[in-house]
């Protein structure tokens, strides 16, 4: 675990650096897409809140991704995501994405192996189109073990202020943690690419998670913006 002093010291350096990189992306008109996935109760929402605290919110849009409505199901899979992609010089932070509902379908709807493989390949093509067009794609998966998830769900249920956060669906998914874990491992491996790599961050220790998320974004932006600028039009 990370002690409070180390945590404060690290973020005191990372915060201003993130601001500098955001300004550089704006100057160069480079769009930035940050995708957050992970286990329920792993700390995705808190990670996003902490991250955007260091950014100029005039250039940031947080996009929560919900279950598709009927009208969206009638359109191509990526249509609803295209609409929310960041403009040039802007940052789009996706709280869940095209990955989440694919995992749900794979685990719950008995998706065939061919459909599963085809959809993963289509995701890779989608992200390749974005990066070829100059978008910096950063993908973060926040991981916790099953026993930690159970402990957090139980604690939330006992606290009136947090009880709303745990639903029957959450417990159903928890019971199938192993199935989700197997599908997730395959999905992360198959969609990990040089243009859109995954970073898996442990969500067990809160300070470590927050620090690691900001550091991941800083390192990714430095690599893309300071060592060769992506194409911009």
C-alpha positions in Angstrom: 0.0 0.0 0.0 1.0 3.6 -0.6 1.5 5.9 2.4 -0.1 9.3 2.5 3.2 11.3 2.1 4.3 9.3 -1.0 0.9 9.7 -2.5 0.8 13.5 -2.0 4.4 13.9 -3.3 3.8 11.8 -6.4 0.6 13.6 -7.4 2.1 17.0 -6.7 4.4 16.3 -9.6 2.0 14.4 -11.9 -0.9 16.9 -11.6 0.9 19.9 -13.2 2.5 17.6 -15.8 -0.9 16.3 -16.9 -2.0 19.9 -17.2 1.0 20.7 -19.5 0.3 17.7 -21.7 -3.4 18.7 -22.0 -2.4 22.2 -23.2 0.1 20.6 -25.7 -2.6 18.4 -27.1 -4.9 21.4 -27.5 -2.2 23.4 -29.2 -1.5 20.5 -31.6 -5.2 19.7 -32.0 -4.8 16.1 -31.0 -7.9 14.3 -29.6 -7.4 12.0 -26.6 -9.6 9.1 -25.8 -9.3 7.5 -22.3 -11.3 4.3 -21.8 -12.0 3.0 -18.3 -13.2 -0.6 -17.8 -12.9 -2.9 -14.7 -14.7 -4.8 -12.1 -17.7 -3.5 -10.2 -16.5 -1.9 -6.9 -12.9 -1.6 -8.2 -12.9 2.2 -8.1 -13.5 3.3 -11.7 -15.7 6.2 -10.9 -13.4 7.5 -8.2 -10.4 7.1 -10.5 -12.2 9.2 -13.2 -13.1 11.9 -10.7 -9.6 12.1 -9.4 -8.1 12.2 -12.9 -10.3 15.0 -14.2 -9.5 17.1 -11.1 -6.1 17.7 -12.7 -7.5 18.7 -16.1 -9.1 21.9 -17.4 -12.7 20.7 -17.7 -13.5 23.1 -20.5 -11.6 20.6 -22.7 -12.9 17.4 -21.1 -16.1 15.4 -21.5 -16.9 12.4 -19.3 -19.1 9.9 -21.2 -21.0 7.3 -19.0 -21.9 4.3 -21.2 -25.3 2.7 -20.4 -27.1 -0.3 -21.8 -28.1 0.6 -25.4 -31.7 1.7 -26.0 -33.9 0.1 -28.7 -33.1 2.7 -31.3 -29.4 2.2 -30.8 -29.7 -1.5 -31.2 -31.1 -1.0 -34.7 -27.9 0.9 -35.8 -24.3 -0.4 -36.3 -22.6 -1.4 -33.0 -20.2 1.5 -32.9 -22.6 4.3 -34.0 -23.5 5.4 -30.5 -19.8 5.6 -29.5 -18.8 7.6 -32.7 -21.2 10.4 -31.6 -19.3 10.9 -28.3 -15.7 10.7 -29.5 -13.5 13.7 -28.6 -13.0 16.6 -31.0 -9.5 17.7 -32.0 -7.6 19.0 -28.9 -10.3 17.6 -26.6 -10.3 14.7 -24.1 -13.0 12.1 -24.0 -13.2 9.9 -20.9 -15.4 6.9 -21.3 -16.8 5.3 -18.1 -17.2 1.9 -19.7 -17.3 1.5 -23.4 -17.7 -0.9 -26.4 -16.0 -3.6 -24.2 -18.5 -3.8 -21.4 -21.6 -4.8 -23.4 -19.5 -7.3 -25.4 -18.4 -9.0 -22.2 -22.0 -9.1 -21.0 -23.2 -10.7 -24.2 -20.3 -13.2 -24.2 -21.0 -14.4 -20.6 -24.8 -14.1 -20.4 -26.1 -14.6 -24.0 -24.0 -17.6 -25.1 -22.4 -15.6 -28.0 -20.8 -18.1 -30.4 -17.0 -18.3 -30.7 -17.2 -16.8 -34.2 -19.3 -13.8 -33.2 -17.0 -13.2 -30.2 -13.9 -13.4 -32.3 -15.4 -11.2 -35.1 -16.5 -8.5 -32.6 -13.0 -8.4 -31.0 -11.5 -7.9 -34.5 -14.0 -5.2 -35.2 -13.0 -3.4 -32.0 -9.3 -3.5 -33.1 -10.3 -2.1 -36.5 -12.3 0.7 -34.8 -9.5 1.7 -32.5 -7.0 1.5 -35.4 -9.1 3.9 -37.4 -9.1 6.3 -34.5 -5.3 6.1 -33.9 -4.6 6.4 -37.7 -6.6 9.6 -37.6 -4.4 11.0 -34.8 -6.4 10.1 -31.7 -4.3 9.0 -28.7 -6.1 6.0 -27.3 -5.5 5.1 -23.6 -7.2 2.0 -22.1 -7.3 1.3 -18.4 -8.7 -1.8 -16.7 -9.1 -1.5 -12.9 -8.7 -5.0 -11.3 -9.7 -6.4 -7.9 -9.9 -10.1 -6.8 -13.3 -11.7 -6.2 -12.9 -11.7 -2.4 -12.2 -8.0 -2.4 -15.3 -7.3 -4.5 -17.4 -9.4 -2.1 -16.0 -7.5 0.9 -16.9 -4.1 -0.7 -20.4 -5.2 -1.8 -21.1 -6.4 1.7 -19.8 -3.2 3.3 -21.8 -1.0 1.0 -25.0 -3.0 1.7 -24.6 -2.3 5.4 -24.2 1.5 4.8 -27.4 3.4 4.0 -25.3 6.0 2.1 -23.9 3.3 -0.3 -26.5 0.6 -0.3 -28.0 1.9 -3.6 -24.7 1.0 -5.3 -25.2 -2.7 -5.0 -28.0 -4.4 -7.0 -29.1 -8.0 -7.6 -27.4 -7.8 -11.0 -24.1 -7.0 -9.3 -24.4 -10.0 -7.0 -25.3 -12.2 -10.1 -22.2 -11.0 -11.9 -20.2 -11.6 -8.7 -21.3 -15.2 -8.7 -20.0 -15.6 -12.2 -16.8 -13.8 -11.5 -14.7 -16.7 -12.9 -16.6 -16.7 -16.2 -16.2 -12.9 -16.5 -12.5 -13.2 -15.6 -11.9 -15.8 -18.4 -13.7 -13.7 -21.0 -12.0 -10.5 -19.8 -8.5 -12.1 -20.0 -9.1 -13.2 -23.6 -10.6 -9.8 -24.5 -7.8 -7.8 -23.1 -5.2 -10.0 -24.7 -6.8 -9.9 -28.1 -7.4 -6.1 -28.1 -4.0 -5.1 -26.7 -2.2 -3.3 -29.5 0.6 -0.9 -30.0 -1.8 1.9 -31.1 -4.2 1.1 -28.2 -2.6 -0.8 -25.4 -4.2 -1.9 -22.1 -2.9 -1.0 -18.7 -4.2 -3.2 -15.9 -4.2 -1.4 -12.5 -4.9 -2.9 -9.1 -7.8 -1.3 -7.4 -7.1 -3.0 -4.0 -5.3 0.0 -2.5 -7.1 3.3 -3.2 -4.0 5.6 -3.1 -2.0 3.3 -5.4 -4.9 3.1 -7.8 -5.4 6.9 -8.0 -1.7 7.5 -8.4 -1.3 4.7 -11.0 -4.2 6.0 -13.1 -2.8 9.6 -13.4 0.7 8.2 -14.0 -0.5 5.9 -16.8 -2.2 8.8 -18.6 0.8 11.1 -18.1 3.3 8.4 -19.4 1.0 7.7 -22.4 0.6 11.3 -23.4 4.3 12.0 -22.9 5.1 9.2 -25.3 2.7 10.4 -27.9 3.1 14.1 -27.6 6.8 14.6 -26.6 8.3 11.9 -28.7 6.7 12.4 -32.1 3.4 14.1 -32.6 0.4 12.0 -33.9 -1.0 13.0 -37.3 -3.4 16.0 -37.1 -5.3 17.7 -39.8 
